Amino acid sequence: MVHVLSGRILLRPTDPERSRAFYGEQLGLAVYREFGTGPERGTVYFLGGGHLELSGRSETPPSPAVRLWLQVEDVSAAHDELRERNVEIVRPPVREPWGLVEMWIADPDGVPIVLVEVPADHPIRYRPGI
């Protein structure tokens, strides 16, 4: 079995400066580390239990199959905060049929980002009889 010690998502944005402004300033992700120099330098952000690395440059946006799923404490508060930071809300918070509250945004290259709140009564958090 492979023993994974850490992991990260690696994105090669079409415009690294624009993506750094989005993830660092608009989303407010904390920087884990930076490396290299110039506009294509690498920046790694904390993502809860993982990391998001922006490094290099791509001529084309990432595949539409790439998506980020970020669990937050309060999706409504995140919605208000992101609107204040001029982040385009693709879909406002909605309680899904499966019980999670989800809001959708996208990064500058169109990478879908789902912000998810797990309500206190959801089976992910609470299972009666256990």
Rosetta blueprint (number, residue, H / E / L):
1 M L
2 V L
3 H L
4 V L
5 L L
6 S L
7 G L
8 R E
9 I E
10 L E
11 L E
12 R L
13 P L
14 T L
15 D L
16 P H
17 E H
18 R H
19 S H
20 R H
21 A H
22 F H
23 Y H
24 G H
25 E H
26 Q H
27 L L
28 G L
29 L L
30 A L
31 V E
32 Y E
33 R E
34 E E
35 F E
36 G L
37 T L
38 G L
39 P L
40 E L
41 R L
42 G E
43 T E
44 V E
45 Y E
46 F E
47 L E
48 G L
49 G L
50 G E
51 H E
52 L E
53 E E
54 L E
55 S L
56 G L
57 R L
58 S L
59 E L
60 T L
61 P L
62 P L
63 S L
64 P L
65 A L
66 V L
67 R L
68 L E
69 W E
70 L E
71 Q E
72 V L
73 E L
74 D L
75 V H
76 S H
77 A H
78 A H
79 H H
80 D H
81 E H
82 L H
83 R H
84 E H
85 R L
86 N L
87 V L
88 E L
89 I E
90 V E
91 R E
92 P E
93 P E
94 V E
95 R E
96 E L
97 P L
98 W L
99 G L
100 L L
101 V E
102 E E
103 M E
104 W E
105 I E
106 A E
107 D L
108 P L
109 D L
110 G L
111 V L
112 P E
113 I E
114 V E
115 L E
116 V E
117 E E
118 V L
119 P L
120 A L
121 D L
122 H L
123 P L
124 I L
125 R L
126 Y L
127 R L
128 P L
129 G L
130 I L
